Amino acid sequence: MTQVALPLPALTRQDSSASEPRSCCRLGLGQLVLSAATFSAGYACGLSSTTLNASFVPSLSTIKLPDICAPCVQQPCSPCEQVAAPCPAFQTSAAPAPSGTVGISFDLRTTTATTTPGIPSSMPLAATSEAIIVKVFAGGNGRLGNNIGQLLHGLAFALRMHADLVNLVASGGQLPQIFVLKNLTMPLPGASEGPRTIPKECLQAASGSRMKKEPNTYAGGFWTTRCDKVTAKEYHELALQYIWPLIKPEVKACLERPDEDPGTDQQLTVHLRGNDLWNMGEFELMPKKPVNMEAGAHHWLWANPPCTMYEKIIREEGFTQVLIVTSPDRRHACVPWFENFRERTGLNVKITLQTNSLAEDFCTLARARNLVLSFSTLSNAAAIMSKRVKRVYLRQFALNSMMNCDIWPDVSMVQYNMPISEQHHEPYNNTYAGVTEWFQTYNMSLITRSPSCK
């Protein structure tokens, strides 16, 4: 991984009462080393000389600081000069952060074994007699599917940490279009009764989100940093118990309305991910210029199903109705492919194309009985939130998805394999023209059902 070293004359933190960053403690001889992406966290005074994992924010970053002291650690953040000197022994107590401010920092000397071989199965919490609080800041990473994932990853972490309270904060993104959520603190009944240890599967998430001045408080975006091995069944149960009550009344009315068409069980709902994979911005609804078919294709397109996989499902399962949900740009190569489906295949199948509002499209996906996932957290999140889905079809799970092979009862999953990937997609070239040719013409005989989920 490429590392970029930048001078670090000062660190800043964001004061919740002001829009401009305030100056924090000045660090002498400091360097900021970014790996992976951007650094977007705000830190308080007294950062230690430890390598810090800041993956609790949407971007995974690593910060390395030289050995310096923190003379102002016991005081509110104010400009101060620091000089290189041996660091004193770690003090477990620190003055609380000033009221109305947000200052997040970590001292990983309490969890040094989190990223080394031979880590323990669990680790004691810092102060087991105090209440454990988990703060989940959702909305700062991507769109709706990611935002729902942040909430559920954070809830799963809170339960495994036996937290007393969880604070859900909608910090932006598309959550307000679906949920009534700004800043909600709620207890987790029974969660605090378990052992007061950090389970092995949550060690990295705990070290990346523990607040230095409040060692029993964990705060973050919980997107790339989350507990390992949480099942889809557990995510589904968490969604029904904690997320469903937050759905806006009009969206809930859509989700719970009775079926108008008695043939719903014979309908296949397909999600086609458009816009950002097709030469558009992440939040851009309509294109400003045509797709450059000779440009390099988005690499995630090679993880999506080709159009012929949908035809294989329709033929093998005998569906007579297909509802396509896609973005308003309709750039996905399977949109025109579906528009002449009956003429090309001779199959008597009713094809309906839907490009409505985000709330309406999410409702349609979550109401589906038979749902084909794309390589997208939107359709994955809709399946997790669904009270109606019975059969899920997919090629592969989206990155950081809540969906996995450990599905909940009364739902079956069918996965398909094919010898095409981002690294190996011969004879198709890595352009939008090449991807479109693959999507629309791929030989169905090369697509096989996986004997087991993976």
C-alpha positions as CSV (number, residue, x, y, z in Angstrom):
1,M,0.0,0.0,0.0
2,T,1.4,3.5,-0.9
3,Q,2.0,5.8,2.0
4,V,2.1,9.5,1.7
5,A,3.9,11.5,4.5
6,L,2.8,15.0,5.2
7,P,4.1,17.6,7.6
8,L,1.9,18.0,10.7
9,P,2.3,21.5,12.2
10,A,-0.9,21.2,14.2
11,L,-3.9,19.0,14.8
12,T,-7.4,20.4,14.9
13,R,-10.7,19.2,16.3
14,Q,-14.2,20.2,15.4
15,D,-16.1,22.1,18.0
16,S,-19.8,21.2,17.8
17,S,-20.8,24.8,18.6
18,A,-18.9,26.2,15.7
19,S,-18.5,25.5,12.0
20,E,-14.8,26.2,11.8
21,P,-12.1,23.9,13.3
22,R,-10.4,25.1,16.4
23,S,-6.7,24.9,16.9
24,C,-5.6,22.1,19.2
25,C,-2.3,21.2,20.8
26,R,0.7,21.8,18.5
27,L,2.9,18.8,18.0
28,G,6.6,19.3,17.4
29,L,8.4,17.1,14.9
30,G,5.2,15.5,13.8
31,Q,4.3,13.6,10.7
32,L,1.0,12.5,9.4
33,V,1.1,9.2,7.4
34,L,-2.0,8.5,5.4
35,S,-2.6,5.0,4.0
36,A,-5.6,3.9,2.0
37,A,-7.6,7.1,1.8
38,T,-8.3,10.4,3.5
39,F,-8.0,11.3,7.2
40,S,-11.2,12.9,8.4
41,A,-11.3,12.5,12.2
42,G,-11.0,15.3,14.8
43,Y,-8.6,14.6,17.7
44,A,-8.4,16.2,21.2
45,C,-5.3,17.1,23.1
46,G,-2.7,14.6,24.3
47,L,-2.3,12.2,21.4
48,S,0.2,9.5,22.4
49,S,3.1,8.1,20.5
50,T,1.1,5.1,19.5
51,T,0.1,4.1,15.9
52,L,-3.6,4.8,15.9
53,N,-6.2,3.0,13.8
54,A,-8.6,5.6,12.6
55,S,-10.8,3.3,10.7
56,F,-13.8,4.2,12.8
57,V,-14.3,7.0,10.3
58,P,-15.5,6.3,6.7
59,S,-11.9,6.3,5.4
60,L,-9.4,3.8,6.7
61,S,-6.3,5.7,7.8
62,T,-3.2,5.2,9.9
63,I,-1.6,8.0,12.0
64,K,2.0,7.8,13.2
65,L,3.4,10.3,15.6
66,P,6.9,10.6,17.1
67,D,7.6,10.1,20.9
68,I,6.3,13.3,22.4
69,C,4.7,14.3,25.7
70,A,1.3,15.7,26.2
71,P,1.6,18.5,28.8
72,C,-1.9,19.9,28.1
73,V,-3.7,16.6,28.2
74,Q,-5.4,17.5,31.5
75,Q,-6.7,20.8,30.2
76,P,-9.2,21.9,27.5
77,C,-7.7,22.0,24.0
78,S,-5.9,25.3,23.6
79,P,-2.9,26.2,21.5
80,C,0.3,25.0,23.2
81,E,3.8,24.0,22.1
82,Q,5.1,20.5,22.7
83,V,8.7,19.4,22.6
84,A,10.3,16.1,22.1
85,A,10.8,14.4,25.5
86,P,10.4,11.0,27.1
87,C,6.7,10.3,27.7
88,P,5.5,9.9,31.3
89,A,3.7,6.8,32.5
90,F,0.2,6.4,31.2
91,Q,-2.4,7.8,33.4
92,T,-5.8,6.0,33.4
93,S,-7.7,9.0,34.5
94,A,-8.1,12.3,32.6
95,A,-10.1,15.4,32.9
96,P,-13.4,15.1,31.0
97,A,-13.7,16.9,27.6
98,P,-15.2,20.4,27.8
99,S,-19.0,20.4,27.5
100,G,-20.3,21.0,23.9
101,T,-17.1,19.7,22.2
102,V,-16.3,16.7,20.3
103,G,-12.7,15.4,20.7
104,I,-11.9,11.8,19.8
105,S,-8.5,10.2,20.5
106,F,-7.2,6.9,21.5
107,D,-4.4,5.3,23.5
108,L,-4.0,1.8,22.2
109,R,-1.6,0.8,25.0
110,T,-4.7,-0.7,26.6
111,T,-5.3,-2.9,23.6
112,T,-1.8,-3.5,22.0
113,A,-2.6,-7.1,21.0
114,T,-5.4,-6.2,18.6
115,T,-3.5,-6.5,15.3
116,T,-0.8,-8.9,16.2
117,P,-0.7,-12.7,15.8
118,G,-1.9,-14.7,18.7
119,I,-4.4,-12.2,20.0
120,P,-6.5,-13.3,23.0
121,S,-10.0,-14.5,22.7
122,S,-11.2,-11.5,24.8
123,M,-9.8,-8.5,26.6
124,P,-11.0,-6.8,29.8
125,L,-12.7,-3.4,29.5
126,A,-10.9,-0.4,30.9
127,A,-13.3,0.3,33.9
128,T,-15.8,-2.4,34.2
129,S,-17.8,-0.7,37.0
130,E,-18.8,2.2,34.7
131,A,-21.5,2.2,32.1
132,I,-20.4,1.2,28.6
133,I,-21.7,3.6,25.9
134,V,-21.5,3.1,22.1
135,K,-22.0,6.1,19.8
136,V,-22.8,5.2,16.2
137,F,-22.4,8.1,13.7
138,A,-24.2,6.9,10.5
139,G,-24.6,8.7,7.3
140,G,-21.0,9.9,6.7
141,N,-20.1,7.1,4.4
142,G,-21.8,6.7,1.0
143,R,-25.5,6.3,0.4
144,L,-28.5,4.6,2.0
145,G,-27.3,1.0,1.9
146,N,-24.0,2.0,3.6
147,N,-25.8,4.2,6.1
148,I,-28.1,1.3,7.2
149,G,-25.0,-0.9,7.4
150,Q,-23.3,1.6,9.8
151,L,-26.3,1.5,12.1
152,L,-26.5,-2.3,12.1
153,H,-22.7,-2.8,12.4
154,G,-22.7,-0.4,15.4
155,L,-25.6,-2.2,17.1
156,A,-24.0,-5.5,16.6
157,F,-20.8,-4.1,18.2
158,A,-22.8,-2.6,21.1
159,L,-24.5,-5.9,21.9
160,R,-21.2,-7.8,21.8
161,M,-19.6,-5.2,24.0
162,H,-22.5,-5.6,26.5
163,A,-23.1,-1.9,26.3
164,D,-25.5,-0.2,28.6
165,L,-26.5,2.5,26.1
166,V,-26.3,3.0,22.4
167,N,-26.4,6.4,20.8
168,L,-27.5,6.4,17.1
169,V,-26.7,9.7,15.3
170,A,-27.7,10.4,11.7
171,S,-24.8,12.6,10.7
172,G,-25.8,13.0,7.1
173,G,-26.3,10.9,4.0
174,Q,-29.7,9.6,2.8
175,L,-31.0,8.2,6.1
176,P,-33.5,11.2,6.6
177,Q,-35.3,10.1,3.4
178,I,-36.3,6.8,5.1
179,F,-35.9,7.2,8.9
180,V,-36.9,9.6,11.6
181,L,-33.5,9.7,13.2
182,K,-31.3,12.6,14.3
183,N,-29.9,11.7,17.7
184,L,-31.3,8.8,19.6
185,T,-30.0,7.3,22.8
186,M,-31.5,4.0,24.0
187,P,-30.7,1.3,26.5
188,L,-29.9,-2.3,25.4
189,P,-32.0,-4.4,27.8
190,G,-30.0,-7.4,29.1
191,A,-26.9,-6.6,27.1
192,S,-24.9,-5.3,30.1
193,E,-25.5,-8.6,32.0
194,G,-22.8,-10.5,30.0
195,P,-19.1,-10.7,30.7
196,R,-17.4,-7.3,30.8
197,T,-14.8,-8.2,28.2
198,I,-14.1,-7.3,24.6
199,P,-14.7,-10.4,22.4
200,K,-12.0,-11.4,20.0
201,E,-14.2,-10.6,16.9
202,C,-14.6,-7.0,18.1
203,L,-11.0,-6.2,19.2
204,Q,-10.2,-4.2,16.1
205,A,-13.5,-2.3,16.2
206,A,-13.0,-1.6,19.9
207,S,-9.4,-0.3,19.5
208,G,-10.5,1.9,16.6
209,S,-13.4,3.5,18.4
210,R,-12.5,3.7,22.1
211,M,-12.4,7.3,23.3
212,K,-9.2,8.1,25.2
213,K,-10.8,10.4,27.8
214,E,-13.8,8.2,28.2
215,P,-12.4,4.7,28.0
216,N,-15.8,3.1,28.4
217,T,-17.2,5.0,25.5
218,Y,-16.8,3.8,21.9
219,A,-17.6,6.1,19.0
220,G,-17.3,5.8,15.3
221,G,-18.9,5.3,11.9
222,F,-18.6,1.4,12.1
223,W,-18.3,0.8,8.4
224,T,-15.0,-0.8,7.6
225,T,-14.3,-1.2,11.3
226,R,-16.9,-3.6,12.8
227,C,-17.1,-7.0,14.5
228,D,-16.2,-10.0,12.5
229,K,-18.5,-13.0,11.9
230,V,-21.9,-11.3,12.6
231,T,-24.5,-13.4,10.8
232,A,-27.2,-12.1,8.4
233,K,-29.7,-13.6,10.7
234,E,-28.5,-11.4,13.6
235,Y,-28.4,-8.3,11.4
236,H,-32.0,-9.1,10.3
237,E,-33.1,-9.5,13.9
238,L,-31.4,-6.2,14.9
239,A,-33.0,-4.4,11.9
240,L,-36.5,-5.6,13.0
241,Q,-36.0,-4.8,16.7
242,Y,-34.1,-1.5,16.5
243,I,-34.3,0.0,13.0
244,W,-37.9,-0.7,11.9
245,P,-39.4,1.5,14.7
246,L,-37.4,4.4,13.2
247,I,-38.9,4.2,9.7
248,K,-40.9,7.2,8.6
249,P,-44.7,6.6,8.7
250,E,-45.2,7.1,5.0
251,V,-42.3,4.6,4.2
252,K,-43.7,2.1,6.7
253,A,-47.1,2.4,5.2
254,C,-45.6,1.5,1.8
255,L,-43.7,-1.5,3.3
256,E,-46.7,-2.9,5.1
257,R,-49.5,-2.3,2.5
258,P,-51.3,-5.5,1.2
259,D,-50.4,-6.9,-2.2
260,E,-52.6,-5.7,-4.9
261,D,-51.5,-8.3,-7.5
262,P,-52.2,-11.9,-6.6
263,G,-49.3,-13.0,-8.8
264,T,-46.6,-11.4,-6.5
265,D,-45.2,-14.8,-5.7
266,Q,-44.4,-15.3,-9.4
267,Q,-42.7,-12.0,-9.7
268,L,-38.9,-11.6,-9.7
269,T,-37.5,-8.2,-8.5
270,V,-34.1,-7.2,-9.9
271,H,-31.9,-4.4,-8.7
272,L,-29.7,-2.9,-11.3
273,R,-27.1,-0.5,-9.8
274,G,-26.7,2.5,-12.0
275,N,-25.2,6.0,-11.7
276,D,-21.9,5.8,-9.8
277,L,-20.8,2.6,-11.6
278,W,-21.7,4.1,-15.0
279,N,-19.5,7.2,-15.2
280,M,-21.5,9.4,-12.9
281,G,-21.0,11.0,-9.4
282,E,-22.1,9.1,-6.3
283,F,-25.1,11.4,-5.6
284,E,-25.7,12.5,-9.2
285,L,-29.2,11.6,-10.3
286,M,-29.1,12.4,-14.0
287,P,-26.0,12.4,-16.3
288,K,-24.5,15.6,-17.7
289,K,-22.8,13.8,-20.6
290,P,-23.0,10.4,-22.3
291,V,-21.0,7.5,-21.1
292,N,-17.6,7.3,-22.7
293,M,-17.7,3.7,-23.9
294,E,-14.0,3.6,-24.5
295,A,-13.1,4.8,-20.9
296,G,-12.0,2.3,-18.3
297,A,-15.0,0.7,-16.6
298,H,-15.7,0.9,-12.9
299,H,-14.0,-2.2,-11.4
300,W,-17.1,-3.2,-9.4
301,L,-19.0,-3.8,-12.6
302,W,-17.1,-7.1,-13.0
303,A,-18.6,-8.2,-9.6
304,N,-22.2,-7.6,-10.8
305,P,-24.4,-10.2,-12.5
306,P,-24.5,-10.1,-16.3
307,C,-27.9,-9.8,-17.9
308,T,-27.9,-13.4,-19.0
309,M,-27.8,-14.5,-15.3
310,Y,-31.3,-12.9,-14.9
311,E,-32.5,-14.8,-18.0
312,K,-31.1,-18.0,-16.5
313,I,-33.1,-17.4,-13.2
314,I,-36.3,-16.5,-15.1
315,R,-36.0,-19.7,-17.2
316,E,-35.1,-22.1,-14.4
317,E,-37.5,-20.7,-11.8
318,G,-40.4,-20.0,-14.2
319,F,-41.1,-16.4,-13.3
320,T,-43.8,-14.7,-15.4
321,Q,-43.3,-11.2,-14.1
322,V,-40.1,-9.2,-13.6
323,L,-39.8,-5.9,-11.9
324,I,-36.6,-4.0,-12.6
325,V,-35.5,-1.3,-10.0
326,T,-32.8,1.0,-11.2
327,S,-31.6,4.6,-10.9
328,P,-33.2,7.4,-13.0
329,D,-30.2,7.6,-15.4
330,R,-31.1,4.1,-16.7
331,R,-27.5,3.7,-17.8
332,H,-27.1,0.1,-16.7
333,A,-26.5,-2.1,-19.8
334,C,-29.3,-4.5,-18.8
335,V,-32.0,-1.8,-19.1
336,P,-32.1,-1.9,-23.0
337,W,-31.5,-5.7,-22.8
338,F,-34.7,-6.1,-20.7
339,E,-36.7,-3.8,-22.9
340,N,-36.6,-6.2,-25.8
341,F,-36.5,-9.3,-23.6
342,R,-39.8,-10.9,-24.9
343,E,-38.9,-10.3,-28.6
344,R,-35.4,-11.8,-28.2
345,T,-36.3,-14.8,-26.0
346,G,-39.8,-15.6,-27.0
347,L,-40.7,-16.0,-23.3
348,N,-44.1,-14.7,-22.2
349,V,-42.8,-12.6,-19.4
350,K,-44.1,-9.2,-18.3
351,I,-41.2,-6.7,-17.8
352,T,-41.8,-3.6,-15.7
353,L,-39.1,-0.9,-15.2
354,Q,-39.2,1.3,-12.1
355,T,-37.1,4.5,-11.5
356,N,-38.9,6.3,-8.7
357,S,-37.7,8.1,-5.6
358,L,-35.2,6.5,-3.2
359,A,-37.9,5.8,-0.7
360,E,-40.2,4.2,-3.3
361,D,-37.4,2.1,-4.8
362,F,-36.2,1.0,-1.4
363,C,-39.8,0.0,-0.4
364,T,-40.1,-2.0,-3.6
365,L,-36.9,-3.9,-3.0
366,A,-37.8,-4.5,0.7
367,R,-41.3,-5.8,-0.3
368,A,-40.0,-8.3,-2.9
369,R,-40.7,-12.0,-2.3
370,N,-38.0,-13.0,-4.8
371,L,-35.1,-10.6,-5.0
372,V,-31.9,-10.6,-7.1
373,L,-29.1,-8.6,-5.4
374,S,-26.7,-6.5,-7.2
375,F,-23.1,-5.8,-6.0
376,S,-24.6,-3.0,-3.9
377,T,-25.4,-2.4,-0.3
378,L,-28.8,-0.9,-1.2
379,S,-30.4,-4.2,-2.3
380,N,-28.4,-6.0,0.4
381,A,-29.8,-3.7,3.1
382,A,-33.3,-4.0,1.7
383,A,-33.1,-7.8,2.0
384,I,-31.9,-7.5,5.6
385,M,-34.7,-5.1,6.4
386,S,-37.4,-7.2,4.7
387,K,-40.2,-8.9,6.5
388,R,-41.4,-10.5,3.2
389,V,-38.5,-11.9,1.2
390,K,-38.5,-15.6,0.7
391,R,-35.9,-16.3,-1.9
392,V,-32.6,-14.3,-2.6
393,Y,-30.5,-14.7,-5.7
394,L,-27.0,-13.3,-6.1
395,R,-23.6,-13.5,-7.7
396,Q,-21.6,-12.3,-4.7
397,F,-22.1,-10.2,-1.6
398,A,-21.3,-6.5,-1.7
399,L,-18.3,-5.2,0.3
400,N,-19.1,-4.6,4.0
401,S,-22.6,-6.1,3.4
402,M,-24.8,-7.3,6.2
403,M,-25.9,-10.2,4.0
404,N,-23.9,-13.4,4.2
405,C,-24.5,-17.2,4.0
406,D,-26.0,-17.4,7.6
407,I,-29.5,-16.4,6.5
408,W,-32.5,-16.3,8.8
409,P,-35.3,-19.0,8.8
410,D,-37.8,-19.4,6.0
411,V,-35.5,-17.7,3.5
412,S,-33.5,-19.6,0.8
413,M,-30.5,-18.3,-1.1
414,V,-29.3,-19.2,-4.5
415,Q,-25.8,-18.1,-5.6
416,Y,-24.3,-18.3,-9.1
417,N,-20.7,-18.7,-10.3
418,M,-19.0,-17.7,-13.5
419,P,-15.3,-17.5,-14.6
420,I,-15.3,-13.7,-14.8
421,S,-13.7,-11.3,-12.3
422,E,-12.1,-7.9,-12.2
423,Q,-8.7,-9.6,-12.6
424,H,-9.7,-12.1,-15.3
425,H,-12.4,-11.0,-17.8
426,E,-11.1,-12.3,-21.1
427,P,-12.1,-11.9,-23.9
428,Y,-13.8,-8.7,-22.8
429,N,-11.7,-5.5,-22.5
430,N,-11.8,-3.3,-19.4
431,T,-13.9,-0.5,-20.9
432,Y,-17.6,0.3,-20.7
433,A,-18.0,-1.1,-24.2
434,G,-16.3,-4.3,-23.0
435,V,-18.5,-4.6,-19.9
436,T,-21.6,-3.9,-21.9
437,E,-20.8,-6.6,-24.4
438,W,-20.2,-9.1,-21.5
439,F,-23.4,-8.1,-19.7
440,Q,-25.6,-8.5,-22.8
441,T,-24.0,-11.5,-24.6
442,Y,-22.4,-13.7,-22.0
443,N,-23.1,-17.4,-22.6
444,M,-25.6,-18.7,-20.1
445,S,-24.1,-22.2,-20.1
446,L,-21.0,-20.7,-18.3
447,I,-23.2,-19.6,-15.4
448,T,-23.7,-22.3,-12.8
449,R,-25.4,-22.6,-9.5
450,S,-23.1,-22.8,-6.5
451,P,-23.6,-26.0,-4.6
452,S,-23.1,-24.1,-1.4
453,C,-23.1,-20.4,-0.3
454,K,-19.7,-18.7,-0.1
